[in-house]
């Protein structure tokens, strides 16, 4: 009991940090990526890039060495999860 009562009586030190030099400056900045027009542009760009990768995979059909190189690059970039279905079709 004495150990519990001594621990409950201890108080945590209060940290008196100085105010931030930047203040609320970064709280007032809007992120351009949250703009709906920018978001739509990015989605279109992603679709175009996916189509380009799909075309490269189709172009390598019948060329196993080139196909393995394209698949290796896709896996290294971490895109293999999104393109797993397309790889199975080849």
Secondary structure, DSSP 8 states (H G I E B T S, - for coil): -HHHHHHHH-----------SSTTGGGS---GGGSHHHHHHHHHHHHHHHHHHHHHHHHTTT-HHHHHHHHHHHHHHT-TTTTHHHHHH-
